[in-house]
Amino acid sequence: IINGAMVIDQRNAGAAVTITAASASPYVLDRWYIRAESATGSKVSAQRSSVAPAGFSNSQLITSLSAYSIGASEHFATVQPVEGFNVADLGWGTASAQSITVSFWVRSSLTGTFGAFVLNNAADRCFLFSYTINAADTWEYKTVTIPGDTTGTWLTDNGIGLYLNFSVAAGSSVTGTAGSWSSTFNRSVTGQVSLVGTSGATFYITGVQLEAGDT
C-alpha cells in the first residue's frame, strides 16, 4: 500500500472534495479514490484530516452529507488499486498462493459492522471481510488475514494487480457473507453500517498496510 498513512494529498492539500457525480471514482488523497455508485451525487465528501491515532499525523475522512436511504445496488467506499508488479510475489492464481494480512486504524461516529474486500482486475475473484467498530469516535486497530487465492487471474504487470476496498455503505443486493473467496463481486458484507444514512456521520482511516504472510 502506498500512502497508507494518508499523508500525501497533492491534488487537494486537505480541502474537502464532494463526490458530486452519481457514479464516480475521483482520487482525493494520493493513491486513494472514493467510489460512489449511487442514483444521485453529493452524498459524501472526503479529505485529508489531522485527526489521527498516536504515531500518525493524518487520516482520510469521509463525511455523510445528508440522511440518505441507500438503494439496494448502491455503494460508497474508499479504494486503493495496487499495481500488479507490487503483488506479483504473492503467487495468486497458482497453487503456491501466499496469504496476506491487512491492518489499519479506523474511527467512526457510528458503531457496528463494517466491510471491506480484496478484488482482482477482472472483478470475478472477491474476498469479503468484516470488522466491528465498537466505540463511537474512538480509534481502533484492526487486522485480518486473508488466504491466498489459488484460482482466478491476477495481473502481475503494470495493470491493476488487486483492489483493496473499504466500504462505508452498501445496499442489500451488493452485500454477501464474509470469509471466503467468491466469483461474485459483492461490495460489502451483510449488515454493513450505512454511513450515508446519518447526516454528518464520519469515518476515518489510516495506517493501512497489506503484507504477505499472517502478521
Backbone as CSV, one residue per row, in Angstrom:
resi,resn,N_x,N_y,N_z,CA_x,CA_y,CA_z,C_x,C_y,C_z
1,ILE,0.851,-1.185,0.000,0.000,0.000,0.000,0.892,1.241,0.000
2,ILE,0.575,2.169,-0.875,1.287,3.436,-0.954,0.405,4.522,-0.335
3,ASN,0.994,5.350,0.515,0.274,6.419,1.212,-0.792,5.861,2.162
4,GLY,-0.472,4.757,2.807,-1.397,4.172,3.771,-1.587,5.022,5.012
5,ALA,-0.638,5.916,5.278,-0.753,6.822,6.418,-1.454,8.131,6.049
6,MET,-1.929,8.228,4.820,-2.785,9.333,4.362,-2.114,10.700,4.495
7,VAL,-0.804,10.741,4.327,-0.058,11.995,4.484,-0.071,12.818,3.201
8,ILE,0.032,12.155,2.042,0.228,12.865,0.782,-1.117,13.177,0.124
9,ASP,-1.329,14.455,-0.148,-2.570,14.924,-0.767,-2.209,16.030,-1.742
10,GLN,-1.603,15.649,-2.859,-1.098,16.638,-3.813,-2.216,17.330,-4.585
11,ARG,-3.369,16.687,-4.743,-4.451,17.270,-5.531,-5.208,18.354,-4.769
12,ASN,-5.439,18.120,-3.469,-6.390,18.958,-2.744,-5.841,19.629,-1.497
13,ALA,-4.637,19.231,-1.046,-3.980,19.877,0.098,-4.883,19.965,1.326
14,GLY,-5.663,18.920,1.556,-6.505,18.860,2.737,-7.905,19.397,2.551
15,ALA,-8.200,20.020,1.420,-9.535,20.559,1.187,-10.539,19.425,0.983
16,ALA,-11.757,19.625,1.448,-12.809,18.621,1.287,-13.254,18.562,-0.167
17,VAL,-13.473,17.354,-0.645,-13.957,17.123,-2.006,-15.323,16.447,-1.917
18,THR,-16.349,17.085,-2.456,-17.682,16.475,-2.508,-17.792,15.627,-3.766
19,ILE,-18.254,14.389,-3.595,-18.406,13.500,-4.736,-19.758,13.822,-5.377
20,THR,-19.722,14.668,-6.399,-20.954,15.229,-6.944,-21.631,14.320,-7.962
21,ALA,-20.873,13.496,-8.660,-21.470,12.637,-9.684,-22.120,11.420,-9.051
22,ALA,-23.147,10.905,-9.704,-23.864,9.752,-9.172,-23.004,8.501,-9.179
23,SER,-22.260,8.291,-10.242,-21.367,7.137,-10.336,-19.981,7.669,-10.650
24,ALA,-19.137,7.731,-9.625,-17.861,8.430,-9.776,-16.761,7.742,-8.990
25,SER,-15.509,7.972,-9.432,-14.352,7.425,-8.728,-13.220,8.448,-8.715
26,PRO,-13.429,9.617,-8.087,-12.368,10.629,-8.069,-11.295,10.306,-7.029
27,TYR,-10.032,10.542,-7.406,-8.954,10.461,-6.428,-9.011,11.699,-5.538
28,VAL,-8.874,11.494,-4.237,-8.827,12.600,-3.285,-7.412,12.650,-2.719
29,LEU,-7.071,11.778,-1.764,-5.678,11.620,-1.356,-4.932,10.812,-2.422
30,ASP,-3.600,10.985,-2.473,-2.812,10.240,-3.448,-3.024,8.735,-3.263
31,ARG,-3.259,8.053,-4.382,-3.454,6.603,-4.483,-4.818,6.119,-4.007
32,TRP,-5.603,6.970,-3.388,-6.909,6.575,-2.863,-8.022,7.300,-3.613
33,TYR,-8.968,6.545,-4.136,-10.136,7.194,-4.720,-11.398,6.814,-3.947
34,ILE,-12.393,7.670,-4.036,-13.690,7.426,-3.418,-14.620,6.865,-4.489
35,ARG,-15.158,5.684,-4.233,-16.089,5.075,-5.180,-17.515,5.343,-4.715
36,ALA,-18.289,6.006,-5.562,-19.698,6.258,-5.283,-20.518,5.642,-6.403
37,GLU,-21.274,4.621,-6.077,-22.237,4.046,-7.023,-23.608,4.364,-6.459
38,SER,-24.240,5.402,-7.009,-25.460,5.916,-6.400,-26.389,6.464,-7.465
39,ALA,-27.650,6.625,-7.116,-28.620,7.212,-8.043,-28.396,8.709,-8.204
40,THR,-27.854,9.344,-7.175,-27.599,10.777,-7.211,-26.263,11.082,-6.552
41,GLY,-25.714,12.246,-6.821,-24.440,12.639,-6.245,-24.579,13.401,-4.943
42,SER,-23.430,13.907,-4.470,-23.348,14.774,-3.286,-23.869,14.107,-2.021
43,LYS,-23.547,12.832,-1.846,-23.913,12.117,-0.623,-22.766,12.065,0.377
44,VAL,-21.511,12.161,-0.113,-20.359,12.131,0.785,-19.312,13.134,0.314
45,SER,-18.479,13.539,1.262,-17.264,14.279,0.935,-16.081,13.541,1.542
46,ALA,-14.883,13.828,1.042,-13.678,13.177,1.548,-12.530,14.169,1.576
47,GLN,-11.597,13.956,2.501,-10.446,14.846,2.617,-9.396,14.247,3.535
48,ARG,-8.191,14.813,3.461,-7.172,14.506,4.454,-7.517,15.217,5.748
49,SER,-7.306,14.519,6.868,-7.626,15.081,8.175,-6.404,14.997,9.087
50,SER,-6.321,15.901,10.041,-5.266,15.844,11.053,-5.704,15.045,12.273
51,VAL,-6.922,14.538,12.278,-7.375,13.637,13.343,-6.739,12.281,13.098
52,ALA,-5.936,11.804,14.050,-5.174,10.580,13.831,-4.819,9.932,15.161
53,PRO,-4.591,8.621,15.164,-4.173,7.945,16.391,-2.710,8.241,16.704
54,ALA,-2.269,7.886,17.896,-0.877,8.098,18.298,0.059,7.446,17.290
55,GLY,1.079,8.167,16.896,2.051,7.648,15.953,1.780,8.047,14.515
56,PHE,0.643,8.677,14.263,0.288,9.118,12.918,-0.079,10.599,12.951
57,SER,0.085,11.258,11.795,-0.246,12.686,11.716,-1.505,12.959,10.917
58,ASN,-1.926,11.982,10.110,-3.069,12.216,9.227,-3.936,10.975,9.081
59,SER,-5.140,11.211,8.608,-6.061,10.136,8.242,-6.859,10.596,7.039
60,GLN,-7.622,9.674,6.469,-8.595,10.043,5.451,-9.969,10.090,6.111
61,LEU,-10.690,11.174,5.890,-12.012,11.370,6.461,-13.064,11.323,5.365
62,ILE,-14.105,10.524,5.589,-15.290,10.528,4.736,-16.457,10.993,5.597
63,THR,-17.226,11.953,5.096,-18.338,12.533,5.840,-19.632,12.387,5.053
64,SER,-20.685,11.958,5.725,-22.010,11.889,5.115,-22.606,13.290,5.055
65,LEU,-23.174,13.636,3.903,-23.687,14.986,3.701,-25.197,15.103,3.890
66,SER,-25.871,13.985,4.138,-27.318,14.020,4.348,-27.736,12.703,4.983
67,ALA,-28.987,12.593,5.356,-29.536,11.319,5.818,-30.182,10.650,4.608
68,TYR,-29.450,9.749,3.987,-29.847,9.162,2.706,-30.156,7.684,2.886
69,SER,-31.308,7.256,2.391,-31.681,5.839,2.431,-31.081,5.151,1.218
70,ILE,-30.060,4.340,1.453,-29.303,3.767,0.349,-30.132,2.754,-0.429
71,GLY,-29.994,2.781,-1.758,-30.682,1.836,-2.616,-30.029,0.471,-2.597
72,ALA,-30.743,-0.530,-3.065,-30.279,-1.916,-2.971,-28.967,-2.159,-3.688
73,SER,-28.708,-1.434,-4.783,-27.500,-1.688,-5.566,-26.447,-0.598,-5.403
74,GLU,-26.625,0.299,-4.435,-25.705,1.419,-4.274,-24.554,1.076,-3.325
75,HIS,-23.481,1.843,-3.447,-22.252,1.511,-2.712,-21.376,2.743,-2.603
76,PHE,-20.752,2.928,-1.428,-19.787,4.002,-1.201,-18.563,3.414,-0.513
77,ALA,-17.371,3.814,-0.944,-16.154,3.202,-0.394,-14.932,4.059,-0.695
78,THR,-13.839,3.766,0.002,-12.529,4.277,-0.365,-11.692,3.099,-0.849
79,VAL,-10.951,3.318,-1.924,-10.308,2.217,-2.650,-8.870,2.565,-3.007
80,GLN,-7.968,1.591,-2.886,-6.642,1.720,-3.481,-6.412,0.575,-4.462
81,PRO,-6.205,0.882,-5.752,-5.774,-0.143,-6.697,-4.261,-0.317,-6.587
82,VAL,-3.811,-1.550,-6.527,-2.395,-1.854,-6.356,-1.846,-2.417,-7.660
83,GLU,-0.736,-1.863,-8.117,-0.142,-2.302,-9.381,0.291,-3.772,-9.312
84,GLY,0.111,-4.469,-10.424,0.434,-5.889,-10.478,1.865,-6.215,-10.115
85,PHE,2.815,-5.356,-10.511,4.218,-5.587,-10.161,4.408,-5.701,-8.644
86,ASN,3.592,-4.975,-7.883,3.770,-4.919,-6.426,3.159,-6.108,-5.695
87,VAL,2.371,-6.929,-6.391,1.765,-8.108,-5.753,2.124,-9.404,-6.485
88,ALA,3.009,-9.303,-7.457,3.374,-10.482,-8.242,3.963,-11.584,-7.379
89,ASP,4.685,-11.197,-6.328,5.343,-12.194,-5.467,4.354,-13.003,-4.635
90,LEU,3.087,-12.602,-4.591,2.103,-13.356,-3.806,1.737,-14.682,-4.468
91,GLY,1.942,-14.776,-5.774,1.646,-16.021,-6.466,0.171,-16.348,-6.553
92,TRP,-0.679,-15.334,-6.506,-2.116,-15.614,-6.563,-2.500,-16.141,-7.943
93,GLY,-3.480,-17.049,-7.946,-3.862,-17.738,-9.160,-3.059,-18.995,-9.404
94,THR,-2.174,-19.337,-8.428,-1.363,-20.551,-8.532,-1.499,-21.357,-7.240
95,ALA,-1.000,-22.589,-7.284,-1.080,-23.467,-6.116,-0.237,-22.970,-4.956
96,SER,0.718,-22.078,-5.216,1.609,-21.571,-4.161,1.190,-20.198,-3.648
97,ALA,-0.070,-19.832,-3.834,-0.557,-18.513,-3.422,-0.326,-18.264,-1.935
98,GLN,0.262,-17.112,-1.605,0.521,-16.740,-0.214,-0.687,-16.008,0.390
99,SER,-0.836,-16.152,1.683,-1.832,-15.353,2.395,-1.318,-13.928,2.539
100,ILE,-2.240,-13.013,2.841,-1.876,-11.630,3.122,-2.536,-11.201,4.429
101,THR,-1.970,-10.193,5.050,-2.578,-9.594,6.234,-2.807,-8.117,5.982
102,VAL,-4.050,-7.694,6.168,-4.434,-6.288,6.043,-4.612,-5.737,7.457
103,SER,-3.985,-4.595,7.742,-4.136,-3.968,9.055,-4.351,-2.471,8.872
104,PHE,-5.053,-1.852,9.827,-5.389,-0.440,9.688,-5.962,0.083,11.000
105,TRP,-5.939,1.408,11.129,-6.607,2.112,12.218,-7.880,2.745,11.668
106,VAL,-8.965,2.667,12.431,-10.249,3.164,11.954,-11.005,3.828,13.097
107,ARG,-11.834,4.803,12.740,-12.643,5.522,13.725,-13.917,6.002,13.024
108,SER,-15.047,5.906,13.699,-16.301,6.366,13.114,-17.217,6.899,14.205
109,SER,-18.114,7.787,13.800,-19.149,8.244,14.721,-20.252,7.202,14.867
110,LEU,-20.252,6.190,13.979,-21.234,5.112,14.028,-20.556,3.813,14.439
111,THR,-21.227,3.001,15.219,-20.684,1.703,15.616,-21.395,0.581,14.869
112,GLY,-20.751,-0.596,14.861,-21.369,-1.755,14.234,-20.461,-2.403,13.223
113,THR,-21.064,-3.168,12.322,-20.325,-3.971,11.348,-19.990,-3.156,10.107
114,PHE,-18.717,-3.189,9.744,-18.244,-2.585,8.501,-17.596,-3.675,7.651
115,GLY,-17.531,-3.443,6.356,-16.972,-4.453,5.468,-15.884,-3.898,4.574
116,ALA,-15.091,-4.812,4.044,-14.034,-4.466,3.104,-13.796,-5.679,2.210
117,PHE,-13.036,-5.484,1.144,-12.750,-6.630,0.295,-11.498,-6.426,-0.530
118,VAL,-10.971,-7.561,-0.997,-9.901,-7.612,-1.982,-10.501,-8.168,-3.264
119,LEU,-10.123,-7.574,-4.403,-10.748,-7.912,-5.682,-9.694,-7.926,-6.778
120,ASN,-9.859,-8.827,-7.751,-8.929,-8.828,-8.883,-9.374,-7.859,-9.971
121,ASN,-8.533,-7.673,-10.982,-8.796,-6.696,-12.037,-10.044,-7.034,-12.848
122,ALA,-10.303,-8.320,-13.030,-11.466,-8.750,-13.813,-12.767,-8.709,-13.019
123,ALA,-12.676,-8.423,-11.728,-13.845,-8.347,-10.834,-14.606,-9.668,-10.782
124,ASP,-13.865,-10.796,-10.875,-14.517,-12.099,-10.754,-13.901,-12.982,-9.662
125,ARG,-13.018,-12.379,-8.844,-12.489,-13.051,-7.658,-12.498,-12.043,-6.521
126,CYS,-13.303,-12.306,-5.493,-13.539,-11.329,-4.432,-13.504,-12.018,-3.074
127,PHE,-12.816,-11.400,-2.129,-12.796,-11.888,-0.746,-13.307,-10.776,0.153
128,LEU,-14.480,-10.991,0.748,-15.064,-10.041,1.686,-14.574,-10.315,3.102
129,PHE,-14.316,-9.263,3.854,-14.068,-9.441,5.288,-14.786,-8.344,6.061
130,SER,-15.111,-8.647,7.294,-15.825,-7.693,8.135,-14.997,-7.350,9.366
131,TYR,-15.327,-6.223,9.971,-14.744,-5.834,11.248,-15.790,-5.009,11.981
132,THR,-15.641,-4.902,13.278,-16.620,-4.189,14.105,-15.999,-2.955,14.720
133,ILE,-16.666,-1.828,14.569,-16.299,-0.622,15.310,-17.119,-0.638,16.592
134,ASN,-16.433,-0.762,17.706,-17.087,-0.994,18.988,-17.501,0.275,19.720
135,ALA,-16.723,1.341,19.571,-16.985,2.580,20.312,-16.969,3.761,19.350
136,ALA,-17.935,4.631,19.471,-18.018,5.790,18.593,-16.870,6.766,18.859
137,ASP,-16.380,7.367,17.779,-15.373,8.434,17.859,-14.134,8.006,18.642
138,THR,-13.722,6.761,18.447,-12.567,6.197,19.144,-11.713,5.423,18.141
139,TRP,-10.417,5.669,18.145,-9.540,4.935,17.229,-9.420,3.480,17.666
140,GLU,-9.586,2.562,16.717,-9.451,1.127,16.967,-8.553,0.521,15.894
141,TYR,-7.714,-0.424,16.315,-6.785,-1.091,15.392,-7.376,-2.419,14.957
142,LYS,-7.376,-2.655,13.647,-7.945,-3.885,13.099,-6.902,-4.616,12.256
143,THR,-6.975,-5.942,12.288,-6.094,-6.749,11.443,-6.826,-8.001,11.013
144,VAL,-6.648,-8.389,9.758,-7.307,-9.588,9.232,-6.362,-10.282,8.267
145,THR,-6.316,-11.607,8.351,-5.502,-12.402,7.435,-6.405,-13.063,6.403
146,ILE,-6.003,-12.961,5.139,-6.780,-13.460,4.013,-5.981,-14.560,3.321
147,PRO,-6.565,-15.734,3.114,-5.827,-16.793,2.418,-5.583,-16.415,0.964
148,GLY,-4.446,-16.808,0.427,-4.150,-16.541,-0.972,-5.120,-17.259,-1.884
149,ASP,-5.448,-16.640,-2.993,-6.376,-17.230,-3.960,-5.598,-18.100,-4.936
150,THR,-5.920,-19.375,-4.968,-5.202,-20.308,-5.837,-5.810,-20.392,-7.237
151,THR,-6.919,-19.702,-7.465,-7.557,-19.710,-8.784,-7.730,-18.282,-9.273
152,GLY,-8.351,-18.134,-10.421,-8.585,-16.809,-10.965,-7.361,-16.239,-11.650
153,THR,-7.548,-15.081,-12.263,-6.468,-14.386,-12.965,-6.090,-13.131,-12.204
154,TRP,-4.833,-13.050,-11.813,-4.321,-11.909,-11.052,-3.156,-11.305,-11.819
155,LEU,-3.281,-10.062,-12.249,-2.271,-9.432,-13.080,-0.973,-9.216,-12.303
156,THR,0.139,-9.419,-12.990,1.458,-9.244,-12.371,2.310,-8.267,-13.184
157,ASP,1.657,-7.407,-13.950,2.358,-6.403,-14.753,1.960,-5.008,-14.275
158,ASN,1.963,-4.032,-15.175,1.602,-2.676,-14.741,0.103,-2.412,-14.776
159,GLY,-0.694,-3.459,-14.946,-2.127,-3.349,-14.741,-2.458,-3.421,-13.263
160,ILE,-3.740,-3.443,-12.945,-4.155,-3.468,-11.544,-4.081,-4.902,-11.029
161,GLY,-3.164,-5.118,-10.078,-2.975,-6.452,-9.512,-4.082,-6.827,-8.552
162,LEU,-4.506,-5.866,-7.749,-5.668,-6.067,-6.878,-6.191,-4.725,-6.417
163,TYR,-7.461,-4.727,-6.022,-8.082,-3.584,-5.378,-8.261,-3.904,-3.895
164,LEU,-7.950,-2.928,-3.044,-8.298,-3.011,-1.632,-9.352,-1.950,-1.373
165,ASN,-10.522,-2.381,-0.916,-11.689,-1.524,-0.829,-12.258,-1.542,0.586
166,PHE,-12.468,-0.356,1.177,-13.115,-0.224,2.484,-14.476,0.435,2.280
167,SER,-15.537,-0.298,2.546,-16.892,0.200,2.306,-17.388,1.033,3.488
168,VAL,-18.177,2.058,3.165,-18.833,2.838,4.216,-20.354,2.763,4.093
169,ALA,-20.843,2.185,3.004,-22.281,1.940,2.839,-22.465,1.022,1.639
170,ALA,-23.430,0.107,1.724,-23.704,-0.800,0.604,-25.126,-1.316,0.708
171,GLY,-25.804,-1.370,-0.424,-27.175,-1.827,-0.462,-27.315,-3.333,-0.356
172,SER,-28.529,-3.785,-0.148,-28.787,-5.191,0.170,-28.460,-6.147,-0.967
173,SER,-28.520,-5.692,-2.218,-28.260,-6.609,-3.331,-26.791,-6.715,-3.702
174,VAL,-25.924,-5.920,-3.052,-24.487,-5.990,-3.349,-23.692,-6.318,-2.090
175,THR,-24.326,-7.010,-1.148,-23.624,-7.467,0.050,-23.689,-8.989,0.121
176,GLY,-22.750,-9.578,0.857,-22.699,-11.027,0.967,-22.023,-11.463,2.243
177,THR,-21.702,-12.751,2.314,-21.102,-13.343,3.505,-19.586,-13.229,3.454
178,ALA,-18.999,-12.837,4.567,-17.548,-12.663,4.651,-16.843,-13.990,4.866
179,GLY,-15.550,-14.007,4.512,-14.688,-15.087,4.961,-14.274,-16.121,3.946
180,SER,-14.637,-15.957,2.667,-14.212,-16.934,1.661,-14.125,-16.272,0.293
181,TRP,-13.337,-16.874,-0.586,-13.229,-16.379,-1.952,-14.498,-16.703,-2.729
182,SER,-14.887,-15.797,-3.604,-16.104,-15.975,-4.395,-15.901,-15.376,-5.778
183,SER,-16.627,-15.882,-6.756,-16.626,-15.297,-8.093,-17.639,-14.164,-8.208
184,THR,-18.431,-13.948,-7.162,-19.427,-12.876,-7.140,-18.806,-11.596,-6.582
185,PHE,-18.971,-10.505,-7.304,-18.420,-9.222,-6.884,-19.426,-8.493,-6.005
186,ASN,-19.427,-8.834,-4.712,-20.220,-8.088,-3.740,-19.386,-6.936,-3.195
187,ARG,-20.065,-5.834,-2.857,-19.354,-4.616,-2.440,-19.085,-4.542,-0.945
188,SER,-19.795,-5.328,-0.150,-19.544,-5.339,1.282,-20.237,-6.538,1.904
189,VAL,-20.169,-6.596,3.224,-20.727,-7.721,3.959,-22.159,-7.428,4.386
190,THR,-22.927,-8.483,4.569,-24.279,-8.349,5.082,-24.234,-7.658,6.453
191,GLY,-25.080,-6.663,6.647,-25.113,-5.927,7.905,-24.226,-4.700,7.932
192,GLN,-23.631,-4.344,6.768,-22.775,-3.163,6.697,-23.492,-1.918,7.223
193,VAL,-22.828,-1.193,8.118,-23.336,0.099,8.581,-23.436,1.054,7.393
194,SER,-24.482,1.847,7.326,-24.648,2.830,6.265,-24.258,4.209,6.770
195,LEU,-23.057,4.634,6.441,-22.603,5.964,6.853,-23.514,7.045,6.282
196,VAL,-23.990,6.840,5.050,-24.798,7.876,4.398,-26.201,7.970,4.981
197,GLY,-26.567,7.041,5.843,-27.885,7.082,6.461,-28.017,8.098,7.572
198,THR,-26.887,8.655,8.027,-26.894,9.631,9.118,-26.186,10.898,8.671
199,SER,-26.878,11.999,8.641,-26.267,13.260,8.231,-25.139,13.642,9.184
200,GLY,-23.984,13.965,8.616,-22.839,14.367,9.416,-22.032,13.230,9.990
201,ALA,-22.403,11.981,9.708,-21.630,10.837,10.208,-20.235,10.843,9.590
202,THR,-19.252,10.369,10.366,-17.862,10.434,9.917,-17.187,9.067,9.978
203,PHE,-16.222,8.876,9.085,-15.425,7.652,9.020,-13.993,8.065,8.718
204,TYR,-13.076,7.699,9.613,-11.656,7.991,9.436,-10.886,6.676,9.297
205,ILE,-9.840,6.687,8.454,-8.987,5.510,8.334,-7.555,5.953,8.073
206,THR,-6.595,5.210,8.645,-5.176,5.499,8.415,-4.359,4.253,8.770
207,GLY,-3.058,4.353,8.553,-2.151,3.261,8.910,-2.454,1.977,8.166
208,VAL,-2.907,2.094,6.912,-3.294,0.899,6.150,-2.046,0.176,5.643
209,GLN,-1.965,-1.101,5.942,-0.875,-1.945,5.452,-1.447,-3.226,4.850
210,LEU,-0.757,-3.738,3.825,-1.092,-5.025,3.221,0.216,-5.746,2.991
211,GLU,0.378,-6.863,3.705,1.670,-7.551,3.693,1.492,-9.043,3.466
212,ALA,2.483,-9.651,2.837,2.447,-11.103,2.664,2.602,-11.791,4.015
213,GLY,1.877,-12.890,4.217,2.001,-13.649,5.438,0.865,-13.408,6.400
214,ASP,1.034,-13.908,7.630,-0.055,-13.868,8.595,0.170,-12.857,9.712
215,THR,1.096,-11.940,9.521,1.408,-10.928,10.529,1.315,-9.535,9.924
